[in-house]
């Protein structure tokens, strides 16, 4: 398979720059993976596609203020995007700079909305690691708290505006618990307290795992053949309670509904011969057509970028042609795309 097989034309005006007025007020395209039938709904209508006894699994990672601005010791400006905390004083970051950084170079990271030197953090470039850099801060810093005070919520690159106050709330799920993501698990952005209450009333169980979404999720695929792509690594945690619920649901004939591709990746990474095991690990699983899903029966997801690993993943859930037909239908009906956009339910 070629990466170019997963391309589609998307008018720029359909890329959502702001969230819907209400979380559950987004639109929902429902796709039957057996027949290919498409239905158009409001997101809250997802209830009519769920059954008592189904189990929904959400990703409760929390987006951290992972975007930073500063300057090199030469005065040149830099922009940093945190990929992960490596230790108490080391970071793995993506860097935007007019010239590549050098080992031993010093950087000054400004606090939000200021370039006051006395209120900045200083870091040293340790080395380059593939497309990332490793930075080291003074060991005396309480890095997490002090660093986050200097950061911004990292909106995706296709949102062509500066951060606004609403982004600190709306680019975060209402159930986010565990700091570590640099991108939101966007399928979960559509859920509000009223919808959770309605799920409970209908007898639909829910539970949570954690997968910390990394900055690599926005990196383009740089190979021509799907099978040659190497995924970035992300940390995930699945509890024994979630495993027990999944096995109970399956045994009773219910469906495991993954909310978001991140939940899919975590669940399928921890599966072996149809059994789910608890885990605190890392995954670089790449799901593409031909993949044998062991745990996930249905999927709620947003619309994804052309030629992206996420579009390829959802194509594995039914078929490439079925997904691309659904995307064409979404474009014709002016659905809003990507992180702040509308959603799909594939069942």
C-alpha positions as CSV (number, residue, x, y, z in Angstrom):
1,X,0.0,0.0,0.0
2,X,1.2,3.5,-0.7
3,X,0.7,6.5,1.6
4,X,-0.7,8.4,-1.4
5,X,-3.6,6.0,-1.5
6,X,-4.9,7.7,1.7
7,X,-5.2,11.2,0.2
8,X,-8.3,13.3,-0.2
9,X,-9.1,16.9,-1.1
10,X,-10.2,19.1,1.7
11,X,-11.2,22.8,1.3
12,X,-9.3,24.9,3.8
13,X,-12.5,26.5,5.0
14,X,-13.6,23.2,6.5
15,X,-10.6,23.0,8.9
16,X,-12.2,24.0,12.2
17,X,-10.4,27.0,13.9
18,X,-12.7,27.1,16.9
19,X,-14.7,24.5,18.8
20,X,-18.4,24.1,18.5
21,X,-20.4,26.4,20.8
22,X,-21.3,23.4,22.9
23,X,-19.2,20.2,23.3
24,X,-21.9,17.8,22.3
25,X,-23.3,20.2,19.7
26,X,-20.9,18.9,17.0
27,X,-22.1,16.9,14.1
28,X,-21.7,13.1,14.0
29,X,-21.3,11.0,10.8
30,X,-22.2,7.4,11.6
31,X,-20.7,4.7,9.3
32,X,-21.8,1.1,9.4
33,X,-18.6,-0.8,8.7
34,X,-20.4,-3.8,7.3
35,X,-22.8,-2.1,4.8
36,X,-21.0,1.2,4.3
37,X,-24.3,3.0,5.1
38,X,-23.8,6.6,6.3
39,X,-26.2,8.6,8.5
40,X,-25.9,12.2,9.6
41,X,-26.6,13.2,13.2
42,X,-25.8,15.5,16.1
43,X,-23.1,14.2,18.3
44,X,-25.6,13.6,21.2
45,X,-27.4,11.2,18.9
46,X,-24.6,8.7,19.5
47,X,-26.8,7.4,22.3
48,X,-29.1,5.9,19.8
49,X,-26.2,3.8,18.4
50,X,-25.1,2.5,21.8
51,X,-26.7,-0.4,23.7
52,X,-27.0,-1.3,27.3
53,X,-24.1,-3.5,28.1
54,X,-21.7,-1.7,25.8
55,X,-18.4,-0.5,27.4
56,X,-16.9,2.9,26.4
57,X,-13.1,3.4,27.0
58,X,-11.9,7.0,27.2
59,X,-8.3,8.4,27.4
60,X,-7.9,10.5,30.4
61,X,-4.6,12.1,29.6
62,X,-4.3,15.8,30.3
63,X,-2.8,18.3,27.8
64,X,0.1,20.2,29.4
65,X,1.3,23.7,28.5
66,X,3.9,22.3,26.2
67,X,4.6,25.2,23.8
68,X,7.4,27.6,24.8
69,X,9.1,30.7,23.4
70,X,12.6,32.0,24.0
71,X,15.9,32.8,22.5
72,X,19.4,31.4,21.9
73,X,22.4,32.9,23.5
74,X,23.0,34.7,20.2
75,X,19.6,36.4,20.4
76,X,17.9,34.3,17.8
77,X,14.3,33.4,18.6
78,X,13.2,29.8,19.2
79,X,9.9,28.0,19.6
80,X,9.8,24.7,21.5
81,X,7.2,21.9,21.6
82,X,7.7,19.5,24.5
83,X,7.5,15.8,23.4
84,X,8.1,14.4,26.9
85,X,9.8,14.8,30.2
86,X,12.8,12.5,30.2
87,X,13.7,13.0,33.9
88,X,13.5,15.6,36.6
89,X,15.6,18.1,34.6
90,X,15.7,16.8,31.0
91,X,13.2,17.4,28.2
92,X,12.8,16.0,24.7
93,X,11.5,18.8,22.4
94,X,10.8,19.8,18.9
95,X,12.5,23.1,17.9
96,X,11.6,25.8,15.4
97,X,14.6,28.0,14.8
98,X,16.3,29.8,11.9
99,X,19.3,27.6,12.3
100,X,19.9,24.2,13.9
101,X,20.8,24.2,17.6
102,X,24.3,23.0,18.7
103,X,25.3,20.9,21.6
104,X,26.2,23.0,24.7
105,X,24.2,26.0,23.4
106,X,22.2,27.9,26.1
107,X,18.6,28.8,25.6
108,X,16.5,31.2,27.6
109,X,12.7,30.3,28.0
110,X,10.4,33.2,28.7
111,X,7.4,33.2,30.9
112,X,4.0,33.7,29.2
113,X,3.5,37.1,27.6
114,X,6.9,38.5,28.6
115,X,10.5,38.6,27.6
116,X,11.8,39.7,31.0
117,X,15.2,38.0,31.4
118,X,14.9,37.9,35.2
119,X,11.7,35.8,34.8
120,X,13.1,33.2,32.4
121,X,14.4,29.7,32.6
122,X,17.8,28.6,31.2
123,X,18.4,25.3,29.5
124,X,21.4,23.7,27.8
125,X,21.2,21.8,24.6
126,X,22.5,18.3,25.3
127,X,22.2,16.7,21.9
128,X,20.0,16.1,18.9
129,X,17.9,12.9,18.8
130,X,16.3,12.3,15.4
131,X,13.9,15.2,14.8
132,X,14.0,16.2,18.5
133,X,16.5,17.8,20.9
134,X,17.4,17.0,24.4
135,X,17.5,20.0,26.8
136,X,18.8,20.0,30.3
137,X,17.7,22.4,33.1
138,X,19.3,23.2,36.4
139,X,18.7,20.3,38.9
140,X,17.6,22.8,41.6
141,X,14.5,23.8,39.7
142,X,11.0,22.3,40.5
143,X,10.9,21.8,36.7
144,X,7.3,20.7,36.2
145,X,5.7,23.5,38.0
146,X,8.1,26.2,36.9
147,X,8.2,25.0,33.3
148,X,4.5,24.8,32.9
149,X,4.2,28.4,34.2
150,X,6.2,29.4,31.1
151,X,4.1,27.4,28.6
152,X,1.1,27.6,26.4
153,X,-1.5,25.1,25.4
154,X,0.0,23.6,22.1
155,X,-2.8,24.1,19.5
156,X,-2.2,22.0,16.4
157,X,-0.3,23.6,13.5
158,X,-3.4,23.7,11.2
159,X,-5.2,26.0,13.7
160,X,-4.0,29.3,12.2
161,X,-4.5,31.6,15.2
162,X,-2.9,32.4,18.5
163,X,-4.0,30.8,21.8
164,X,-7.1,32.3,23.3
165,X,-8.4,31.9,26.9
166,X,-11.1,29.4,25.9
167,X,-8.4,27.0,24.6
168,X,-7.2,26.2,28.1
169,X,-10.7,24.7,28.7
170,X,-11.9,23.5,25.3
171,X,-8.7,21.9,24.1
172,X,-9.0,19.5,27.1
173,X,-11.5,16.8,27.8
174,X,-13.8,17.3,30.9
175,X,-12.4,14.1,32.4
176,X,-8.6,14.8,31.8
177,X,-6.7,13.6,34.9
178,X,-3.1,12.7,34.1
179,X,-0.6,15.3,32.9
180,X,1.5,14.3,29.9
181,X,-0.1,14.9,26.5
182,X,1.0,17.6,24.1
183,X,-2.1,17.1,21.9
184,X,-5.7,16.4,23.0
185,X,-7.4,13.0,22.5
186,X,-9.9,15.0,20.4
187,X,-12.7,12.4,20.1
188,X,-13.3,13.0,23.8
189,X,-13.7,16.8,23.4
190,X,-17.4,16.2,22.4
191,X,-18.5,14.7,25.7
192,X,-20.1,16.9,28.4
193,X,-21.6,16.1,31.8
194,X,-25.1,15.8,30.4
195,X,-24.0,13.2,27.9
196,X,-22.2,11.2,30.5
197,X,-25.4,11.3,32.6
198,X,-27.4,10.0,29.7
199,X,-24.9,7.2,29.1
200,X,-25.3,6.1,32.7
201,X,-29.1,6.2,32.4
202,X,-29.0,3.9,29.3
203,X,-26.8,1.3,31.1
204,X,-23.7,2.0,29.1
205,X,-20.5,1.5,31.2
206,X,-17.5,3.7,30.9
207,X,-13.9,3.5,32.1
208,X,-10.5,5.2,31.4
209,X,-7.0,4.4,30.3
210,X,-4.2,6.8,29.8
211,X,-2.1,7.4,26.7
212,X,0.0,10.5,26.6
213,X,-0.3,11.9,23.1
214,X,3.1,13.0,21.8
215,X,4.1,15.8,19.4
216,X,5.0,13.1,16.9
217,X,1.3,12.8,16.1
218,X,1.6,15.9,13.9
219,X,4.7,14.7,12.1
220,X,4.1,13.8,8.4
221,X,4.8,10.3,7.1
222,X,8.1,10.5,5.2
223,X,8.0,7.2,3.4
224,X,6.1,6.1,0.3
225,X,5.0,2.7,1.4
226,X,2.6,2.3,4.4
227,X,4.4,-0.8,5.7
228,X,7.7,1.1,6.0
229,X,6.5,3.8,8.3
230,X,7.9,3.7,11.9
231,X,5.5,5.2,14.5
232,X,6.6,7.5,17.3
233,X,6.5,6.0,20.8
234,X,3.9,7.0,23.4
235,X,3.5,5.9,27.0
236,X,0.2,4.3,28.1
237,X,-1.3,2.8,31.2
238,X,-4.2,0.3,31.4
239,X,-5.5,-0.8,34.8
240,X,-6.5,-4.3,35.9
241,X,-10.1,-2.9,36.4
242,X,-10.3,-1.9,32.8
243,X,-9.2,-5.4,31.7
244,X,-11.8,-7.0,33.9
245,X,-14.5,-4.8,32.5
246,X,-13.5,-5.5,28.9
247,X,-13.5,-9.3,29.5
248,X,-16.9,-9.1,31.2
249,X,-18.3,-6.9,28.4
250,X,-17.1,-9.3,25.7
251,X,-18.4,-12.4,27.6
252,X,-21.8,-10.8,27.9
253,X,-22.0,-10.0,24.2
254,X,-21.5,-6.2,24.6
255,X,-19.3,-4.0,22.4
256,X,-16.0,-2.3,23.5
257,X,-16.3,1.2,22.1
258,X,-13.0,3.1,21.9
259,X,-13.3,6.9,22.2
260,X,-10.5,8.0,20.0
261,X,-7.6,6.5,18.1
262,X,-5.4,6.8,21.2
263,X,-7.7,4.5,23.1
264,X,-7.6,2.1,20.2
265,X,-3.8,2.1,20.1
266,X,-3.5,1.5,23.9
267,X,-6.1,-1.3,23.9
268,X,-4.7,-3.2,20.9
269,X,-1.1,-2.8,22.2
270,X,-2.0,-4.6,25.4
271,X,-4.0,-7.4,23.7
272,X,-2.7,-10.9,23.1
273,X,-4.9,-13.6,21.7
274,X,-8.0,-11.8,22.5
275,X,-7.1,-11.1,26.1
276,X,-6.3,-7.6,27.5
277,X,-3.6,-7.3,30.1
278,X,-2.9,-4.4,32.4
279,X,0.1,-2.4,31.4
280,X,2.3,0.6,32.2
281,X,4.4,0.7,29.1
282,X,5.2,2.3,25.8
283,X,3.8,1.6,22.3
284,X,4.8,2.3,18.8
285,X,2.0,0.2,17.3
286,X,1.1,1.1,13.7
287,X,-2.4,0.0,12.8
288,X,-3.1,-0.2,9.0
289,X,-5.5,-2.1,6.8
290,X,-5.1,-5.8,7.4
291,X,-4.7,-5.4,11.1
292,X,-6.6,-7.9,13.3
293,X,-8.5,-6.0,16.0
294,X,-8.7,-8.1,19.1
295,X,-10.5,-5.7,21.6
296,X,-12.1,-2.8,19.9
297,X,-15.6,-3.3,18.3
298,X,-16.6,0.3,17.5
299,X,-14.9,3.6,17.3
300,X,-15.7,7.3,17.9
301,X,-13.1,9.5,16.2
302,X,-12.7,12.9,14.6
303,X,-11.8,13.5,10.9
304,X,-8.1,13.2,10.3
305,X,-5.4,14.7,8.0
306,X,-4.8,13.3,4.5
307,X,-2.0,10.7,4.4
308,X,-1.8,10.5,8.2
309,X,-1.2,7.5,10.4
310,X,-4.6,8.2,12.0
311,X,-6.5,8.2,8.8
312,X,-4.7,4.9,8.0
313,X,-5.8,3.5,11.4
314,X,-9.5,4.2,10.8
315,X,-9.2,2.8,7.4
316,X,-8.1,-0.5,9.0
317,X,-11.3,-0.5,11.0
318,X,-13.5,-1.0,7.9
319,X,-11.8,-0.4,4.6
320,X,-9.8,2.4,2.8
321,X,-12.5,2.9,0.2
322,X,-15.3,3.0,2.7
323,X,-13.5,5.6,4.8
324,X,-12.6,7.8,1.8
325,X,-16.2,7.6,0.6
326,X,-17.3,8.7,4.0
327,X,-14.8,11.6,4.0
328,X,-16.0,12.7,0.6
329,X,-19.6,12.7,2.0
330,X,-18.4,14.7,4.9
331,X,-16.8,17.3,2.6
332,X,-19.9,17.5,0.5
333,X,-22.0,18.1,3.6
334,X,-19.5,20.7,5.0
335,X,-18.5,18.8,8.1
336,X,-15.8,20.5,10.2
337,X,-12.4,18.7,10.2
338,X,-9.6,17.9,12.6
339,X,-9.1,18.7,16.3
340,X,-11.9,21.2,16.9
341,X,-14.1,19.6,14.2
342,X,-17.0,17.1,14.0
343,X,-16.8,13.4,14.7
344,X,-17.5,9.9,13.2
345,X,-18.9,6.8,14.8
346,X,-17.7,3.7,13.1
347,X,-19.6,0.5,14.2
